[in-house]
Amino acid sequence: MNKLFTTIFALAVSLATAAAHSQDIKGDVKAGEAKNAMCIGCHGIKGYQASFPEVYKVPMISGQSGKYIAAALQAYKKGDRKHPTMRGIAESLNDQDIADLSAYYEQHGVNAAAAPAARTAKTPSPAVAALLAKANCASCHGADFSKPIDPSYAKLGGQHADYLFVALKAYKVENNPKVGRSNAIMAGMAKQYTNAELKQLANYLASVEGDLKVIPQSKFR
C-alpha cells in the first residue's frame, strides 16, 4: 500500500508541474468550435459505436471537464493511451488546438443562465457500494461522480456503461502496442477488480445522473 501511495504522490507532482506549464495556453471556445471537424463524426452522433478493441459507444464529451479532455488528448498524443485512431487524431493537434477544443467541449450544451438541475442520488446496491469503497472512487471523482476533486479527473456520472467498462479494462493491459492506458493511479485501482466487477461498476456509474451529453452537430455551420 505504501508503494501505491508513493506512486500516487509522484504522479500528482508530475501532473501539477505539467498543469503549471500549460497555464500559459488559454483555450478559445470559438476557435475550438471551428476545429472540431474530426470530433463530431463520432462524438456528435447519438448512439455511435466504436469497434476497436471491441464494440462500445464512444464517450460523451460535451459537458466534460476541459482540463480532463486536455489531459486525455495529451495522453493519446504521447502514447500513454494507445487507441490508434485517437492517437492519430491527437498527434495532429498542437497544444493550442487541444486547449481550444477542451474549452469548447467543456461548455458545449451547458446553459450557464439556468439553475443547476436537482438530482436524485442513486443508492448503489450493497455489492456495488463495497466495490466503490474498495478503491474509494468518490475520493477523486466526487460524491456524485460529477464533481471530481481536480478538474483533470473525469466526470463519470451518466457516461456510457460499455465505454466505461472498456476504459477501466484498458488500465489493466500491459505490453500491448495498440491497447492500454498508462496511468499508475488508475492501473493500481483497476487491477484490484475482476472484469465482472468492473462491469458492475461501469453499469452503476452509467445509471447516475450527470452533466455529460451527446449533442448532434447542426447540418449547417
Helices and strands as residue ranges (DSSP letters): H 2-22, H 29-34, H 37-43, E 49-50, E 56-57, H 66-78, H 84-91, H 95-107, H 126-134, H 138-141, H 161-170, H 184-190, H 195-207
